[in-house]
Amino acid sequence: MHFGAMNFPVTPVLQEIEVFARLGFDYLELAMDPPMAHHSTISANRAAIVKSLQDNKMGLVCHLPTFVSTADLTESIRQASITEMRRSMEVAADLEARKIVLHPSMARGMGAFVLDTVHGYAMDFLSEMVSLAETLDLTLCLENMFPFNGIGVELDDFEKWLQRFPGLMLTLDTGHANIDDRRGKRLKGFLDRFGRRIGHFHLSDNRGKRDDHLAVGQGTVKFAVLVDRIKALGYDDTITLEVFDADRRMLVKSRERIEALLTTP
């Protein structure tokens, strides 16, 4: 298994690489958000970032921008957001990222009252991203979201998207799946229905109400069930610990807990 950690975009990327390397992680998942990890900043510092990753023997997964609005009802905002995504993916390809993680579009504001329109924009956007990823020879992994997102929360959305785009993979986020579903039915559903389409994992814990990004074992996510299914699927690839504790040692403790579950008969 390959374990990674995600940068805090307020901190310089080179500093984050050094921290995660010292903690023994296999790769950086680069959240491409401002102020310190916008695609323009990453591109300007490309040589230093590539060298640091190579010197530290770390791989790279890129996470496309989070705080954009790719299904916004205002045309200019929607198009600007799509441009940001497109340019970020091109920079990720230039960095030779192993995988690209993408959030589905959001239904915000008045969009909640015209969901058919928003879903149409979301599908158009996803189609463009899938096409660009294929052109750039990138593996695109679409992430399940939490209920506030309004789109890409439940299994039916992913059924539609994964059927339409055979090359699209799933990033399964345990924290997102756990919100408003403390019995774990949504997480189990994703594993059971789409197990063979999972190309990446985000692991964090919460108590079922907010996306707290707690360390593994601090909330109600059923990690033992998750790991049993991972082993049954034969998955042996990238797992990012999305643990956003100020004490970075919680990342290591979370990794060790998952490793222990993986080695338990």
N, C-alpha and C positions, 0 to 999 in steps of 0.2 A: 504494500500500500504506500501511496505517496501523500504526505501530509503537508499542507500549506497554511499560511496565515495571510490576512488581509491588512494592507496599510491603512492608517488613518490619514485621509487626504490633507489634513492640516499640517502634517509633519512631512519634511522633505523625504522623498522616496529613497534616496541613498542611505539616509539614516535608518529608515525602516528595514531596508535590506540587511544592513549590518546587525540590527537587533534580532531579526528572525533567523539569520545565519547562526548567531551565537546560541540561539535556543534550539538549534538542530532541525529546523524545518527544511523540507525538500524543495519548496518553491514559494514564490511570492504570488499572491493573487492581487493584482494591481487594480485598485478601485480608481477609475479614471475620472475623478471629480476634482473641481477646483477647491481650494486655491493652489495646492502644490502638485496635483496630479492631473490637471487638465491636459488634453492631448497636445496643446501648443507647448506647454512646459515640458512634457515628456519628450516631445520631438526635439526641443532645443537641447535637452540633456541626454539624448539617446546614447551617445558613445559612452558616457560615464555610467549610465544605468546598465548597459550591456556588459561593460567591463566588470562592474561590481557583481553582477549575477554570475558571470563566468568565474571570477576569482573565488567566489563563495560556493561555487558548484551548485547553484540554485536554478531551477526552472522557472517558467513564467506562465501564469494564467492571467488573462485580462478580463476585468469586469467593466462593461460599458457604462456610461454615466447613469446615475440613479435619478438625479433631480432635474429631469427634463419632462416635457409633456408631448409625447409623440402622437396622441389622439386628441389634442386640444381642439375645441370648436372654433377657435380663432386661427385662421389659415396661416397668418404670419408666425404665430407662436409655434404651431405644429411644424411648419417647414423648417424653422430655425432649429427646433429640437431634433428633427430628422437629420439635418446637416451636421449637428454636433455628434450624433451617433455614427454617421457615415465616416466622418473624419477620424473619430476615435478608433473605429474598426481598422481603418487604413494604417493608423499609427501602430496599433496592436500587431497587424500583419508585418509591418516593418521591423518590429521587435522580435518577430518569429515566436509569438505566443503559442503555447501548446493548445489552448482552448480559449473560447470567448464566451463569457456569461452575459446574458441579456435579460433585463426585466421586461415583462409584457407592458403594453401601454396601460394607462390609468383612466378610470372614469371619474373625473373630478368636476366640481362646480355644477353647472347646468348639464354637464354630460350625463349625470345620473338620471336625468329626465328624458334623455334621447339615446338610450343604450344601443339601439340598432345602428344609429349613426356612429357612435363611438366604436362599436365592434367592427364596423366597416373600415374606419380609419386604422384601427389596431391591426386588422388583417392585411391591409395595404402596406402598412409599415413593416410588419413581420415578413411579408413576401419580399419586400425590398432588401431587408437585412439578410434573409436566407440566400437570396441571389448574390448579394455582395460577398457573403462568406464563402460561397462556392467559388466565385471568381478569384478570391484571395487565398483559396485552399485552406480555410479555417474551419475548425469544428465549432459550431454554434450551439450553445446549451441554454435553453430557455428556462427561466427560474419560476417556480410556483410562488405566488404572492400571498399576503395576509388579507383578511376581508376588507380592510379599508381601501384597498386598491380598486375593488369593484370588478376587475377582470383578471383572469388567470389565477383564480383562487381554488376553484373546484375542478374535479377530474374531467368534467364534460368539455371545458374549454380546451384542455390539453388533448383530449380525444380528437377534437376537430383539427387542431393545429398539427399534431403529430401524424395524423392520417394524410393531411394535405402536403406536408413537407417531409418526405421520407428520410432526408439527410439531417433533419433537425433532431437534437438530443435534448434531454431534460436535465436541468440542475435541480436536485431535490433538496429543498431547504427545510430542515427539521423544525426550526423555530417558527417559520411562517405556517407550516402545516398544523402546528399545535395550537394556534390561536383560535379561541372559541371552539375547540374540539379536544378537550382534555382527555377523552377516552381513547384518543389516538386513531379513530376510524379513518380520518383523512390521510394521515401518514401511511397507514397500512394499505389504504386504497391505492395510493400512488405506487407503492412498492409492488402490490399484486398486479395492477393493471398495466403499468409501464416499466416494470423492472428491467426489461431488456433494452429500453430506450434511455435509461439513466446513464449520462455521460460524466456526471460530476455531482459532488455533494457539498452542501454547506451545513455544518453542524454547529448548533448553539442550543441553549436551553432557555425556557421561560416558564411562567406559571399559568399560561393559557389565556392571558389577557392582553399583554403587550409584547412587542418584539424586543425583549430585554437583552438579548445577546449574552446570556449568562453562561458560566462555565458548565460543562457537562456534569450532570448530577445535581445541579442547584435548583432545578425546576421539575416539571412534570412530563417532559418528553420521555417516551419509552425507548431508551437507547438499546436495551437488551433485545427487544423485538426487532429494532432496526438492524442491529449488527447480525442477528441470526439470519435475517433476510438477505443482507449483503453477502454473507458467506454462502447461502444457498444459491444465490445468483452467480457466484464465482467472480464477483466484482473485485478488482485489484488495481485500482487506478487512483484518481485524485480526490482527496477529501480536504476541504478547507475548514479550519476551525474559525468560525466567525464569533469569537469570544472577545467582546469589547470591554474588558476589565482594565482599569489603569495599571493593575499589577499583571504584567505580561507573563508572569510565571503561571497564571491560570490557564494560559494557552497550553503550556507543557503538561499541566495536570490533566487537562481535558484530553490531550493526545494520549497520555498514558492510560487513561480510563478506557478509551476506545481500543487501544492496543491490547489491553487486558481482556476485554470482551472478545476481541478477534481471536485471541489465543485460547479462550475457554472452550473446551470440548462441547 
